[in-house]
Amino acid sequence: MTESIVVDHVSKDFTMQYHRTLKQMAVASVRGLPLKEEFKAVNDVSFTVEQGESIGLMGLNGSGKSTLLKLINGIMRPDQGTIRTRGRIAGLIATGAGFHPQLSGRDNLYLNGAILGMNEAEIKRKFDSIVDFADIGKFLDTPVSHYSSGMYARLGFAIAIHVDADIFLADEVLAVGDRPFKRKCLAKMQEVRAQGTTIFYVSHATASVRSMCDRVLVLESGHLNFDGDVEDGIRYLQYDDDTDTDEAQDDAELGADV
């Protein structure tokens, strides 16, 4: 099979500043306190994804999932190691990423579509389909600064999912929005998956990961500590310990619908 994503010993470092003002820094220096701390958000991570695979990336908050997705997408560069990808990459890394708050939804559709690699003719051809999927009605010509987080998610996902991509990245794409919208997103991602697109899906929702993914990667404090079967990955994280919660029950219903 053709390799779609190759991550080879990748690390990404960040600096955490403890003090912001000169006065705070001076006081900290006098007291012998540290001014900053270096930490690795992603630490020596390696894996390969074949074309058409659907990968669930899981882990607790702060484990490095979003940073890894941004590295794969090319938004960030690794400090160590290399990342190779094949073909066009699209997806929703952050709700409303690339939107200009003073522009209307219509204008941002064209702007965000261009950022994701679509030309004007392609956007015009898919315009009606994107608008229908987003289902934001009369707010299409309203500045997106007036949008709710759910409306941001609707429009952002609708644009990203209509890009003809070889790799689709989705970072907690179902964390915002009502149940019908989440169900529609999952169904559309299944369509994209069936077309042979590589899916890289970040989620805490076990049912949707079960229905969507062939394999699970688990990050812990920047380290890749699990790479394998979906059920084994969920058990590794012990997510199923929370199956009695309302959120988990909703998740199970969504997963069953897909």
N, C-alpha and C positions, 0 to 999 in steps of 0.2 A: 504493500500500500504506500501511497504518497504521504510524506510527512507534512503536516499542516503547521504545527508549532513545535519548535525545538528550544527549550530553555536549558542552558548549559552552565551550571555553577554560578547562578546569578545572585548577586547581593545588591541591596540598595540601602545607603546610609542616610540618616537625617541627624540634624543637630537640634537639641531641645534647649532653648534659652531659659534660664531661671529668673533673669532680671532684665527689665526693659529700659529703665532710666539710668543715667550716669550716676545719680545719687545711690540708687540701689546697688549698682555694680561696685561703687566705691566702698559702701558699707560691707558688702559681701566679701570684698578683697581683704579689708581690715580684719574681718572675723575669720578669714581663712576658709570661707565657704566656696563651693564650686560655682562658676558663672554659667557653665553650659555642660551638656552631656551628649556624647555621640551614641546613637543606637542604630541597630540594623532592623529596618522594617521587614526586609526580606533577606534571609541568611543562607547562602550557598544552596539554592534551590535548583534542581535539575529534573526534567521530565520531557517526554515527547508525546505529542498528540497527532494521531493519524487523521487524514482528511475524512470528514464525515462522522468522526467521533463526537459524542455529546458528553461533556465533562462537567461534573458538579464540583465547584470549589467551595469548601466549607471550612468552618472554624469559628471560634469565638470572636467577639468584637475586639479589634486591635491586633488581630493575628497576622495582618499583612495582606489580606485578600484584595482589597481595593488597590493597594500599591502594586501588587503583582499584575492585576489587570491593566493598570496604566502603563506598566513596563511593556506588556505584550502589545498594547495598542500604539506604543510609540510616543505617548504623551510625556513619559519620563524615560531617561536613559539609565541603564544599570551602572553602578560604580565598579562592579566586578562581574565577569562572565559575559556571555553573549545570548541574544535572543534572535532566532530566525523564524520568520513567518512567510507563508506562501499565499499570494493573492490579496484581494481587497478585504479590509477589515471594517466592520461596522458594528454598531451596538449602542447601548445606553449605559455609559459609565457612571453618570451622575444626572439626576433629574434636572432638566433644563440647561444642561451644559451647552455652551455655545449660543444661548439665547441672549438677545439684546433686550433689556427690560423696557426700553422706550419704543421698541418696534412692535407692530401688531403680530398676532399669531400667523397671519398670512405671510408677512415679510420674513418672520423668523423661520417659517417653513422653507422658504427659498434659501435663506442664509444658512440654516443648519444642514439642509440637503447638500449645499455646495461644500460645506466643511467636511461632510461625510463622503464626498467624492462624486456626487451626482452632477451632471451638467444640466443646463437650463432646460433642454429638450426632454431629458429624462424626468426632471421634476414636473414639468407641465404634463407629461404623459401619465404620471402617477398621482397628480395633484388630487383629483376627486377621490381616489381610493384612500389616500392618506387622510383627507378631511373626514371622510365617512368613518374611518377607523377611529380617529381621535374623538369624534362625536362631541365637539365643543360648541356646536351650533353657532348662535349669533356672536359668540365671543371671538370668532376667528379674526375679526377686524378690530379687536380691542387690544391695547398694549398688554404684553404678557406680565408686566409688573402688577396687573390687577388680577392675575390668575391665582387660583388656589394651587396647593401642591399637587392635588389630584389632576388638575387641568394641565399643569406642567408635565406631569408624568404621561398623560394621555397623548399630548402632542409630541413630546420627545420620543416616546416609544413608537408612535405611528410613523414618524419620519425614519427612524433607524431601521425598523423592521422591513421597510420597503426598499432599502438599498440592496442591490444585487451584489451580495458579498460572499466570499469564500469562508470567512470566519465571522461569527456573530458573538459579541461579548455582551453579557447582561449582568450588571451589578445591582442586586437587590431590586430588580425592576418591578417586582410585585409587592414591594414594601409599602407603596403608596397607591391608593385607589380602592374603589369598592369591589365587591365580589364579582359582579358581572364583567367589569373591566379586567380583573385578574384572570378570569376564566377565558376571556377573549384573547388576552396576551399569550396565555399558555397554549391555546389552540393554534394561534398564528405561529408560535415558535415550533410547534410540532410540524406544521406545514413546511417551515424553513428547514427543519431537521430532515424531513422526508426527501427534500430536494438534494441532500448530500452536503449541506453546509455544516461546517464544524461549529459546534455550540460550546461556549465556555460560560457557564451559568453559576453565578455566586448567589447563594441563598441559604437561609436557615430553615426553610420550609421543607420538611422531610418528604411529604407526599408529592410535592411537585418535582423534587429531585428524583424520587423513585420513578415517576412517570416520564421524566424528561431525559434522564442521564443513563449512560452506559457504564460510567466509571466515576469514582469520587477521589478527589485530592483533599487532604486535610492539612491546613497550616496551623501551627501553634508557635506563637512568638517568633514568627518569621521563618520557622523551619518547616519543611515538608516532612511530616511525620507519618503520613499514610497515603498510599496510592494503590487503589484496587477496587474491589467489588462495592457496589452501592450499599447494599445492606450491611456489609462489614464496616464500611466507613461510617454509617449512621450509628451502628452499635459502638464503634470506637469513640465517637463523640458523646455517646450516652444521651442523645437527643430524645430517644423514645421514653426516657424517664418522665417526660412532661406530657405524655399522651392524654392525661385527664384534663388538661387546660382547655378553655374555650378556643384559644388561638389554634391549638393543635387539632381540635376537632374541625374547625373551619378549614384548616390546611388539608386535612384528610378528605373533606368533601370536595375541595377544589381539585385535588389530585385524582379523585375518582371520576370527575367529570371530563378529564382530558384523555 
